[in-house]
């Protein structure tokens, strides 16, 4: 359940930026297929990769987990 919730939150925040998965993945130097599987809740994302995503979204960890 947590993988799906984290993935959904990433997708929600990425869509708010207006970036496609491909453009966002390029921005944060991450493979698009990996990002897609994280957003789909199929990957157990590492804290290091979560940090990359959060920094790429220009938010804080607190912002990411707000209303989680």
C-alpha distances in whole Angstrom, upper triangle without the diagonal:
4,6,5,6,9,10,11,12,14,15,17,19,20,21,23,25,26,25,24,22,25,27,24,24,27,28,25,27,23,23,22,21,18,18,17,14,13,13,11,8,10,11,11,13,16,17,20,19,17,20,22,20,20,24,24,23,25,23,22,19,20,20,17,15,17,16,12
4,5,5,6,8,10,11,12,14,15,17,18,20,21,23,25,24,23,21,24,25,22,22,25,25,22,24,21,22,21,20,17,16,16,14,11,12,11,8,10,10,9,10,13,13,17,16,13,17,19,17,17,20,21,20,22,20,19,16,17,17,14,12,15,14,10
4,6,5,6,9,10,11,12,14,16,16,18,20,21,23,22,20,18,21,22,19,19,22,22,20,21,18,18,17,16,13,12,12,10,8,8,8,5,7,7,6,8,11,12,15,13,12,15,17,15,16,19,19,19,21,20,19,16,18,18,14,13,16,16,12
4,6,5,6,9,10,10,12,14,15,16,18,20,21,20,19,17,20,22,19,19,23,23,21,22,19,19,17,16,14,13,12,10,8,7,7,4,7,9,10,11,14,15,18,16,14,17,18,16,17,20,20,19,22,20,20,17,19,18,14,14,16,15,12
4,5,5,6,9,10,10,12,14,15,17,19,20,20,19,17,21,22,19,19,23,23,21,23,20,21,19,18,16,14,14,13,10,9,9,7,11,12,11,12,15,15,18,16,13,16,18,15,15,19,19,17,20,18,17,15,15,15,11,10,12,11,8
4,5,5,6,9,10,11,12,14,15,17,19,18,18,15,19,20,16,16,20,20,17,19,17,18,17,16,14,12,12,11,8,7,9,7,10,10,10,9,11,12,14,12,9,12,14,11,11,15,15,14,17,15,15,12,13,13,9,9,12,12,9
4,5,5,6,9,10,10,12,14,16,17,16,15,12,16,17,14,14,18,18,16,18,15,15,14,13,11,9,9,8,5,4,6,5,8,9,10,9,12,13,15,12,10,13,14,11,12,16,15,14,17,16,16,14,16,15,11,12,15,15,12
4,5,5,6,9,10,10,12,15,15,15,15,13,17,18,15,16,20,19,18,20,18,18,16,16,14,12,11,11,9,6,7,7,11,12,13,13,16,16,18,15,13,16,16,13,13,17,16,14,17,16,17,15,16,15,11,12,13,13,10
4,5,5,6,8,10,11,13,15,15,15,14,17,18,15,16,19,18,17,19,17,19,17,17,16,12,13,13,10,8,10,10,14,14,14,13,15,15,17,14,11,14,14,11,11,14,14,11,14,12,13,12,13,11,8,9,10,10,8
4,5,5,6,8,10,11,13,12,12,10,14,14,11,12,15,15,13,16,14,15,13,14,13,9,10,11,8,6,10,10,13,13,13,11,14,13,14,12,9,11,11,8,8,12,11,9,12,11,13,12,14,12,8,10,12,13,11
4,6,5,6,9,10,11,10,10,9,12,13,11,12,15,15,14,17,15,15,13,14,13,9,9,11,9,6,9,10,13,14,15,14,17,17,18,14,12,15,14,10,12,14,13,11,14,14,16,15,17,14,11,13,15,15,14
4,6,5,6,9,10,11,12,12,15,15,13,15,18,17,17,19,18,19,16,17,17,13,13,15,13,9,12,13,16,17,18,17,19,19,20,17,14,16,16,12,12,15,14,11,14,13,15,15,16,13,10,12,13,13,12
4,5,5,7,9,10,11,11,15,14,11,14,16,15,14,18,17,18,16,18,17,13,14,16,13,11,14,15,18,18,19,16,18,17,18,15,13,14,14,10,9,12,10,7,10,9,12,12,13,10,8,11,12,13,12
4,5,5,7,6,8,8,11,10,8,10,13,12,12,15,14,15,13,15,15,11,11,14,12,10,13,15,17,17,19,16,18,18,18,15,13,14,13,9,10,12,9,7,10,11,14,15,16,13,11,14,15,16,16
4,5,5,6,7,9,12,11,10,13,15,14,15,18,17,18,15,17,17,13,13,16,15,11,14,16,19,19,21,19,21,21,21,18,16,18,16,13,13,15,13,10,13,14,17,18,19,15,14,17,17,17,17
4,5,8,10,12,15,13,12,15,17,15,16,19,19,20,18,20,20,16,16,19,17,14,17,19,22,22,23,21,23,22,22,20,17,18,17,14,13,15,13,9,12,12,15,17,17,14,13,16,15,16,16
4,5,9,11,13,11,9,13,14,12,14,17,17,18,16,19,19,15,16,19,18,15,18,20,23,22,24,21,23,22,21,19,17,17,15,12,12,13,10,8,10,11,15,17,18,14,14,17,17,19,19
4,7,10,12,10,9,13,14,13,15,18,18,18,16,18,19,16,16,19,18,15,18,21,23,23,25,23,24,24,24,21,19,20,18,15,15,16,13,11,13,15,19,20,21,18,17,20,20,21,21
4,7,8,6,6,9,10,10,12,14,14,15,12,15,16,13,13,17,16,14,17,19,21,21,23,20,22,22,21,18,17,18,15,13,14,15,11,10,13,15,18,20,22,19,17,20,21,22,22
4,5,5,6,8,10,11,12,14,13,13,10,12,14,11,10,14,14,12,15,17,19,19,22,19,22,22,21,18,18,19,16,13,16,16,13,12,16,18,21,22,24,21,19,22,23,24,23
4,6,5,6,8,10,11,12,10,10,6,9,10,7,7,11,11,9,12,15,16,16,18,16,18,19,19,15,15,17,14,11,14,15,12,12,16,17,20,20,23,20,18,21,22,23,22
4,6,5,6,9,10,10,9,8,5,9,11,9,9,13,13,13,15,17,18,18,20,18,20,21,20,16,17,18,15,13,16,17,13,14,17,20,22,23,25,23,21,24,26,27,25
4,5,5,6,9,10,10,10,9,12,13,11,12,16,16,15,17,20,21,20,22,19,21,21,20,16,17,17,14,12,15,15,11,12,15,18,21,22,24,22,20,23,25,26,25
4,5,5,6,8,8,10,8,12,12,9,11,14,13,12,15,17,19,18,19,16,18,18,16,13,13,14,11,9,11,11,8,9,12,14,17,18,21,18,16,20,21,23,22
4,5,5,6,5,6,5,9,9,7,9,12,12,12,15,16,17,15,17,14,16,16,15,11,12,13,10,9,12,12,9,11,14,16,18,19,22,20,18,21,23,25,23
4,6,5,6,7,8,11,12,10,13,15,15,16,18,20,20,19,20,18,18,19,17,14,15,15,12,11,14,13,10,13,15,18,20,21,24,22,20,24,26,28,26
4,6,8,10,10,14,14,12,14,17,16,16,19,21,22,20,21,18,18,18,16,13,14,13,10,9,12,10,7,10,12,15,17,19,22,20,18,22,24,26,25
4,6,9,10,13,12,10,13,16,14,15,18,19,20,17,18,15,15,14,12,9,11,10,6,7,10,8,6,9,11,14,15,16,19,18,16,20,22,24,23
4,7,9,12,11,10,14,15,15,16,19,20,20,17,18,15,15,15,13,10,13,12,9,10,13,12,10,13,15,17,19,19,23,22,20,23,25,28,26
4,6,9,7,7,10,12,11,13,16,16,16,14,15,12,13,14,12,8,11,12,9,9,13,13,11,13,16,18,19,19,22,21,19,21,24,26,24
4,6,5,6,9,10,11,13,14,16,15,13,15,13,14,16,14,11,13,15,12,12,16,16,14,16,19,21,22,22,25,24,21,23,26,28,26
4,5,5,6,9,10,10,12,14,14,13,16,14,16,18,16,13,14,16,13,12,16,17,14,15,19,20,22,22,25,23,20,23,25,27,24
4,5,5,6,9,10,10,12,11,11,14,13,16,18,17,14,15,18,16,14,18,19,17,18,22,23,24,23,26,25,22,24,26,27,25
4,5,5,6,9,10,11,9,8,11,9,12,14,14,10,12,15,13,12,15,17,15,17,20,21,22,21,24,23,19,21,24,25,22
4,5,5,6,9,10,10,9,11,9,12,14,13,10,10,13,11,9,13,14,12,13,17,18,19,18,21,20,16,18,21,22,20
4,5,5,6,9,9,9,12,12,15,17,17,13,13,16,15,12,15,18,15,16,19,20,21,20,23,21,18,20,22,23,20
4,5,5,6,5,6,9,10,13,16,16,13,13,17,16,14,17,19,17,18,21,21,22,21,23,22,19,20,23,23,20
4,5,5,6,5,7,7,10,12,13,10,10,13,13,11,13,16,15,15,19,18,19,17,20,19,15,16,19,20,17
4,5,8,8,11,10,13,15,16,12,11,15,14,11,13,16,15,14,18,17,18,17,19,18,14,15,18,18,15
4,6,8,11,11,15,17,18,15,14,18,18,15,17,20,19,18,21,21,22,20,22,21,17,18,20,20,17
4,6,8,9,13,15,17,14,13,17,17,15,16,20,19,18,22,21,21,19,21,20,16,16,19,18,15
4,7,9,13,15,17,14,14,18,18,16,19,22,21,21,24,23,24,21,23,23,19,19,22,22,19
4,6,9,12,14,11,11,15,15,14,16,19,19,19,22,22,22,19,22,22,18,18,22,22,18
4,7,10,12,10,10,14,15,14,16,19,19,19,22,21,20,17,20,20,17,17,20,21,17
4,7,8,6,7,10,11,10,12,15,15,16,19,18,17,15,18,18,15,15,19,20,17
4,5,5,6,9,10,11,12,14,15,17,19,18,17,14,17,18,15,16,19,21,18
4,5,5,6,9,10,10,12,14,15,16,15,13,11,14,16,13,13,17,19,17
4,5,5,6,9,10,11,12,14,15,15,14,12,16,17,15,16,19,22,19
4,5,5,6,9,10,10,12,14,14,14,12,16,16,14,15,19,21,19
4,5,5,6,9,10,11,12,12,11,9,13,13,10,12,15,17,15
4,5,5,6,8,10,10,10,9,8,12,12,10,12,15,18,16
4,6,5,6,9,10,11,11,11,15,14,12,15,18,21,19
4,5,5,6,9,9,10,10,13,12,10,13,16,18,16
4,5,5,6,6,7,7,10,9,7,10,13,16,14
4,5,5,6,7,9,12,11,10,14,16,19,18
4,5,8,10,12,15,13,12,15,17,20,19
4,6,9,10,13,10,9,13,14,17,16
4,7,10,12,10,10,14,15,18,18
4,7,8,6,7,10,11,14,15
4,5,5,6,9,10,13,14
4,5,5,6,8,12,11
4,5,5,6,10,10
4,6,5,9,10
4,6,8,8
4,6,5
4,5
4
